[in-house]
Amino acid sequence: MQIIISSKYSINDLKDDLQAMHNKLVSRENVMYLLTDSPNYKRKILDLYNDLLASGNAPDLFAADEVDVI
């Protein structure tokens, strides 16, 4: 799975992509996440990646009721 960052790519788009990847992992599909360097990263996107890399957790990725189902 490769995410292409553009100037219109938002934090919500990133969360949607991360949710899709997470759902593939839960269903035991093999997933490789490819992140390229891009000058188009917004600060919020970089902060989310930093949290994900530092703790393995992306805050507020799923709503509380979705977490219960997972």
PLY file of the C-alpha trace (Angstrom):
ply
format ascii 1.0
element vertex 70
property float x
property float y
property float z
element edge 69
property int vertex1
property int vertex2
end_header
0.00 0.00 0.00
1.49 3.31 -1.03
0.02 6.64 -0.08
0.60 9.44 -2.54
0.71 12.77 -0.75
-0.57 15.77 -2.65
-1.33 19.32 -1.63
-5.00 18.35 -1.18
-4.23 15.29 0.98
-5.60 15.92 4.46
-5.24 14.36 7.90
-8.64 12.71 7.39
-7.39 11.13 4.16
-4.40 9.78 6.05
-6.59 8.36 8.81
-8.81 6.69 6.19
-5.74 5.12 4.57
-4.37 3.96 7.94
-7.77 2.47 8.85
-7.84 0.55 5.57
-4.34 -0.76 6.23
-5.25 -1.72 9.79
-8.32 -3.62 8.58
-6.16 -5.59 6.14
-3.77 -6.46 8.96
-6.61 -7.60 11.21
-7.84 -9.91 8.46
-4.31 -11.39 8.27
-3.43 -9.96 4.87
0.21 -9.15 4.24
0.74 -5.41 4.07
3.75 -3.27 3.31
3.33 0.41 3.98
5.52 2.62 1.84
6.08 6.21 2.89
8.06 8.41 0.55
9.65 11.75 1.22
7.55 14.58 -0.08
7.62 18.34 0.31
3.81 18.30 0.54
3.52 16.93 4.08
1.46 19.11 6.37
2.46 19.55 10.00
-0.51 17.56 11.33
0.34 14.64 9.06
3.94 14.66 10.25
2.77 14.80 13.89
0.55 11.76 13.33
3.43 9.85 11.73
5.69 10.82 14.61
3.17 9.49 17.15
2.73 6.31 15.12
6.46 5.67 14.86
7.22 6.61 18.48
4.46 4.65 20.20
2.95 2.35 17.57
-0.34 4.11 18.14
-2.15 6.65 16.01
-4.35 8.69 18.35
-8.03 8.96 17.45
-7.65 6.67 14.45
-10.87 4.83 15.30
-13.95 6.00 17.17
-14.64 4.29 20.49
-17.51 2.20 19.09
-15.30 1.04 16.19
-12.57 -0.06 18.61
-15.04 -2.35 20.39
-15.89 -4.07 17.10
-12.23 -4.54 16.16
0 1
1 2
2 3
3 4
4 5
5 6
6 7
7 8
8 9
9 10
10 11
11 12
12 13
13 14
14 15
15 16
16 17
17 18
18 19
19 20
20 21
21 22
22 23
23 24
24 25
25 26
26 27
27 28
28 29
29 30
30 31
31 32
32 33
33 34
34 35
35 36
36 37
37 38
38 39
39 40
40 41
41 42
42 43
43 44
44 45
45 46
46 47
47 48
48 49
49 50
50 51
51 52
52 53
53 54
54 55
55 56
56 57
57 58
58 59
59 60
60 61
61 62
62 63
63 64
64 65
65 66
66 67
67 68
68 69
